[in-house]
Amino acid sequence: MRHLAAALLLAATAAPQPPAPSDRAAATAILERLAGAWTGSGTILGQASTVEMQWTPVLDGRFVRLTFTSHIGPAPKTQHFEGHAYYDVRPDGRVRATWFDSSGLTRPIDATVDASSLVAAWGTPETELGETTYRLVSDHALEVVDRVRGKDGTWRTFGRSTLSRTLPPR
């Protein structure tokens, strides 16, 4: 019986768990702190990149829209990538969003927050699983780290950028 209980406990802790609801006030606060325009540079898919992003309250303040644009690699072979996400803080504190991008993908997002970060877990097991962490270093500096989960279950960082606020929130 002890072995069965231990096996069940191990299985429960090893199984993927849905993110716990964030505190609604904390979730709203981090989205308010992210609001505005940001630009910077980094590395995406092993190549130098420039990144622009804007976090904007939309639809009568019901959602926060993230607009993300990157230019990856040197000219004249620079690759352009664009994505939009619509974030919603649910009454129970859960932060959900849907991502749409220029490669034609649509992905669900289930995010968690703390005082200085929003971690957006995106994708599905049938497509691809990843996460993007938006960490406010200060009110004027933002680090963005993108990771994807490989078929073998290991996580690989494929993007890392440092951005500066260029426009305050509207």
C-alpha positions in Angstrom: 0.0 0.0 0.0 2.8 2.4 0.8 4.3 1.7 -2.6 1.0 2.5 -4.3 0.7 5.8 -2.4 4.3 6.7 -3.2 3.7 5.9 -6.9 0.5 8.0 -7.0 2.3 10.9 -5.3 5.2 10.7 -7.7 2.8 10.5 -10.7 0.8 13.5 -9.5 4.0 15.7 -9.1 5.4 14.6 -12.4 2.2 15.3 -14.4 1.9 18.7 -16.0 -0.1 21.0 -13.7 -2.2 23.9 -15.0 -0.9 27.2 -13.8 -2.4 28.4 -10.6 -4.6 31.5 -10.8 -2.6 34.6 -10.3 -3.8 37.3 -7.9 -6.1 39.4 -10.0 -4.6 42.7 -8.6 -1.0 41.4 -9.3 -1.9 40.3 -12.8 -3.6 43.7 -13.6 -0.6 45.5 -12.1 2.0 43.8 -14.3 0.0 44.4 -17.4 -0.3 48.1 -16.5 3.5 48.2 -15.9 4.2 46.7 -19.3 1.9 49.2 -21.1 3.6 51.4 -23.6 6.1 50.9 -26.4 9.4 49.1 -26.2 12.4 48.6 -28.6 15.6 46.8 -28.3 17.9 44.0 -29.7 18.9 40.5 -29.0 19.3 37.1 -30.6 16.5 35.1 -32.1 17.2 31.7 -33.7 20.9 32.3 -33.3 20.9 35.5 -35.3 21.1 39.2 -34.2 17.7 40.8 -34.1 15.9 44.0 -33.4 12.6 43.9 -31.6 9.7 46.3 -31.1 6.7 45.7 -28.9 3.7 47.6 -27.7 1.3 46.7 -24.8 -1.9 48.6 -25.3 -5.3 48.4 -23.4 -7.9 47.8 -26.1 -11.7 47.2 -26.5 -12.7 49.5 -23.8 -10.0 48.3 -21.5 -11.3 44.7 -21.5 -8.1 43.3 -23.1 -4.4 44.2 -23.4 -3.0 43.8 -26.9 0.6 42.9 -27.3 2.0 43.8 -30.7 5.4 42.2 -31.4 7.7 42.8 -34.4 11.2 41.4 -35.0 13.7 41.8 -37.7 16.1 38.8 -37.6 19.4 38.5 -39.3 21.5 40.8 -41.5 20.3 42.7 -44.6 19.5 42.0 -47.3 18.3 38.6 -46.0 16.5 40.0 -42.9 13.5 38.0 -41.8 10.4 39.9 -40.6 8.2 38.3 -38.0 5.1 39.8 -36.4 2.6 38.6 -33.8 -0.3 39.9 -31.8 -1.8 38.6 -28.5 -4.9 39.7 -26.6 -4.5 39.2 -22.9 -7.4 39.0 -20.5 -7.3 38.9 -16.7 -10.2 36.6 -15.7 -12.3 37.3 -12.5 -10.6 34.3 -10.9 -7.1 35.8 -11.5 -6.2 33.6 -14.4 -4.4 35.4 -17.2 -5.3 34.0 -20.6 -4.5 35.2 -24.1 -4.6 34.1 -27.8 -1.6 34.7 -30.0 -1.8 35.2 -33.8 1.3 35.6 -36.0 2.6 36.2 -39.5 3.5 32.6 -40.0 -0.2 31.8 -39.7 -0.1 30.3 -36.3 -2.7 30.8 -33.5 -1.8 29.7 -30.0 -3.5 29.7 -26.7 -1.7 31.3 -23.8 -2.0 30.6 -20.1 0.1 33.1 -18.2 1.3 33.5 -14.6 2.7 36.7 -13.0 4.8 37.9 -10.1 5.8 41.4 -9.1 8.1 41.9 -12.0 7.3 39.2 -14.7 4.7 37.8 -16.9 5.4 34.2 -18.0 3.3 33.2 -21.0 3.0 29.5 -21.5 1.9 29.0 -25.1 0.9 26.2 -27.5 -0.6 22.8 -27.1 1.0 19.3 -26.8 -0.4 18.6 -30.4 1.5 21.5 -31.9 4.4 22.9 -29.9 4.8 24.0 -26.3 6.8 27.1 -25.4 7.0 30.0 -23.0 7.9 33.6 -23.2 9.0 35.5 -20.1 8.6 39.3 -20.0 10.7 40.5 -17.0 10.7 44.1 -16.0 14.2 45.0 -14.9 13.0 48.5 -14.2 10.2 50.7 -15.4 12.3 51.5 -18.4 14.1 48.1 -19.1 12.5 44.8 -20.2 14.1 41.4 -20.8 12.3 38.9 -23.0 13.3 35.2 -23.1 11.6 32.7 -25.5 11.9 29.0 -24.9 10.5 26.0 -26.7 10.1 22.4 -25.5 11.6 19.8 -27.7 10.1 16.4 -28.5 12.5 14.9 -25.9 11.0 17.1 -23.2 14.0 19.4 -22.8 13.6 23.2 -23.0 15.7 25.3 -25.4 16.1 29.0 -25.4 15.6 30.4 -28.9 15.3 34.1 -28.3 16.6 36.6 -25.8 16.2 40.4 -26.1 16.7 43.5 -24.0 14.3 46.3 -24.6 14.0 49.9 -23.4 10.7 51.8 -23.0 10.3 54.3 -25.9 6.8 55.6 -25.2 5.0 55.6 -21.8 1.5 54.1 -21.5 -1.3 56.0 -23.1 
